[in-house]
Amino acid sequence: MKAAAVAALALMALGGAIGPALAETNGAGTDAAVAPAAMAAPSADLPRFVPSAEPEAEFADAFAPFDDPAIVAAPARSDTILADIPDGVASWYGPGFAGKRTASGERFNPSEYTAAHRTLPFGSRVLVTRGGRSVVVRINDRGPFHGGRVIDLSQAAAEELGLRRAGSGQVELALLES
């Protein structure tokens, strides 16, 4: 009831500007619709809507980038795949090695997205994919030293791929531009 009263007051305040055109009697005694003066012609000072030829382009940079560039569903636009690396089994290593020096000389941090590979140069970025999930890791150590495995991931990277609980699993690898 209260909403109806508010709506009625709003319409009265608008003075009939909204709704059907006003009816007026012309000289012949018939009703003819006459548009209110405000609706007769568009004002030159009102902005006009002009659709963009490419509406997607307006919103391409509207959103902030994801905070952690190490986690991606697929390579980001700036990530260029340089080469496929032979796929194989990945394993992980974590808290037992925390703080120890890696082959590159830096201290191992299990919460960073890093990995050990036998031959890739230190600092190489690798896209590791397993079951539709992907993560980008930076090579900072040598290994794995267990037969049949191609890469050792940090605990954080293994968790992101769903490998931590299993211990190891089949992955696809791609070398990214650094």
NORPEQUI-V610542 format. One record per pair of residues at least 12 apart in sequence whose ideal C-beta (glycine too) atoms are under 10 Angstrom apart, sorted by the first residue. I is the first residue (numbers start at 0). J is the second residue. Records with the same first field share a line. If there is no record, write none. Layout:
I->J ; J
This chain:
14->35 ; 37
15->35
16->35 ; 37 ; 38
17->35 ; 38
18->35
19->32
20->32 ; 33 ; 34 ; 35 ; 38
21->33 ; 34 ; 35
64->77
67->112 ; 134 ; 135 ; 155 ; 159
68->112 ; 124 ; 135
69->111 ; 112 ; 113 ; 124 ; 134 ; 135 ; 136 ; 137 ; 155 ; 156 ; 159
70->112 ; 132 ; 133 ; 134 ; 135 ; 155 ; 156 ; 159
71->126 ; 128 ; 132 ; 133 ; 134 ; 135 ; 175
72->128 ; 131 ; 132 ; 133 ; 134
73->126 ; 128 ; 131 ; 133
74->124 ; 126 ; 128 ; 133 ; 135 ; 173 ; 175 ; 176
75->135 ; 175
77->175 ; 176
78->124 ; 126 ; 135 ; 173 ; 175 ; 176
79->174 ; 175 ; 176 ; 177
80->126 ; 173 ; 174 ; 175 ; 176
81->123 ; 124 ; 173 ; 174 ; 175 ; 176 ; 177
82->172 ; 173 ; 174 ; 175
83->126 ; 171 ; 172 ; 173 ; 174
84->116 ; 118 ; 119 ; 123 ; 125 ; 126 ; 127 ; 149 ; 150 ; 170 ; 171 ; 172 ; 173 ; 174
85->149 ; 171 ; 172
86->127 ; 128 ; 149 ; 150 ; 169 ; 170 ; 171 ; 172 ; 173
87->143 ; 147 ; 148 ; 149 ; 150 ; 169 ; 170 ; 171 ; 172
88->143 ; 145 ; 146 ; 147 ; 148 ; 149 ; 150 ; 162 ; 167 ; 168 ; 169 ; 170
89->114 ; 127 ; 129 ; 136 ; 143 ; 148 ; 149 ; 150 ; 151 ; 152 ; 156 ; 157 ; 160 ; 162 ; 166 ; 167 ; 168 ; 169 ; 170 ; 171 ; 172
90->115 ; 142 ; 143 ; 145 ; 147 ; 148 ; 149 ; 150 ; 151 ; 152 ; 157 ; 162 ; 165 ; 166 ; 167 ; 168 ; 170
91->109 ; 114 ; 115 ; 143 ; 150 ; 151 ; 152 ; 153 ; 154 ; 155 ; 156 ; 157 ; 158 ; 160 ; 162 ; 163 ; 165 ; 166 ; 167 ; 168
92->107 ; 109 ; 114 ; 115 ; 140 ; 142 ; 143 ; 151 ; 152 ; 153 ; 154 ; 157
93->107 ; 109 ; 110 ; 152 ; 153 ; 154 ; 155 ; 157 ; 158 ; 163
94->107 ; 109 ; 110 ; 154
95->107 ; 109 ; 154
96->108 ; 109 ; 115 ; 140 ; 151 ; 153 ; 154
97->109 ; 110 ; 153 ; 154
99->140
100->140
101->113 ; 115 ; 121 ; 138 ; 139 ; 140 ; 141 ; 142
102->115 ; 121 ; 138 ; 139 ; 140 ; 141 ; 142
103->115 ; 120 ; 121 ; 122 ; 137 ; 138 ; 139 ; 140 ; 141
104->121 ; 139
105->121 ; 139 ; 140
106->139
107->139 ; 140 ; 153 ; 154
108->139 ; 153 ; 154 ; 155
109->152 ; 153 ; 154 ; 155 ; 156 ; 157 ; 158
110->153 ; 154 ; 155 ; 156 ; 158
111->136 ; 137 ; 139 ; 153 ; 154 ; 155 ; 156
112->124 ; 125 ; 127 ; 134 ; 135 ; 136 ; 137 ; 152 ; 153 ; 155 ; 156 ; 159
113->136 ; 137 ; 138 ; 139 ; 140 ; 151 ; 152 ; 153 ; 154 ; 155 ; 156
114->127 ; 134 ; 135 ; 136 ; 137 ; 138 ; 139 ; 140 ; 142 ; 143 ; 150 ; 151 ; 152 ; 153 ; 156 ; 157 ; 172
115->136 ; 138 ; 139 ; 140 ; 141 ; 142 ; 143 ; 144 ; 148 ; 150 ; 151 ; 152 ; 153
116->136 ; 138 ; 139 ; 140 ; 141 ; 142 ; 143 ; 149 ; 150 ; 151 ; 172 ; 174
117->138 ; 141 ; 142 ; 143 ; 144 ; 148 ; 149 ; 150 ; 151
118->138 ; 141
119->138 ; 141 ; 150 ; 172 ; 174
120->138 ; 174 ; 177
121->137 ; 138 ; 139 ; 140 ; 141
122->137 ; 138 ; 139 ; 177
123->136 ; 137 ; 138 ; 139 ; 174 ; 175 ; 176 ; 177
124->136 ; 137 ; 138 ; 173 ; 174 ; 175 ; 176 ; 177
125->137 ; 138 ; 150 ; 152 ; 156 ; 170 ; 172 ; 173 ; 174 ; 175
126->170 ; 171 ; 172 ; 173 ; 174 ; 175
127->149 ; 150 ; 152 ; 156 ; 157 ; 159 ; 160 ; 162 ; 170 ; 171 ; 172 ; 173
128->160 ; 170 ; 171 ; 172 ; 173
129->152 ; 157 ; 159 ; 160 ; 161 ; 162 ; 165 ; 168 ; 169 ; 170 ; 171
130->160 ; 161 ; 162 ; 168 ; 169 ; 170 ; 171
131->161
132->159 ; 160 ; 161 ; 162 ; 170
133->159 ; 160 ; 170 ; 171 ; 173
134->152 ; 153 ; 155 ; 156 ; 157 ; 158 ; 159 ; 160 ; 162 ; 170
135->156 ; 159 ; 173 ; 175
136->150 ; 151 ; 152 ; 153 ; 155 ; 156 ; 157 ; 159 ; 160 ; 172 ; 175
137->153 ; 156 ; 175 ; 177
138->150 ; 174
139->153
140->153
143->167
145->167
147->167
148->167 ; 170
149->169 ; 170 ; 172
150->170 ; 172
151->167
152->167 ; 170
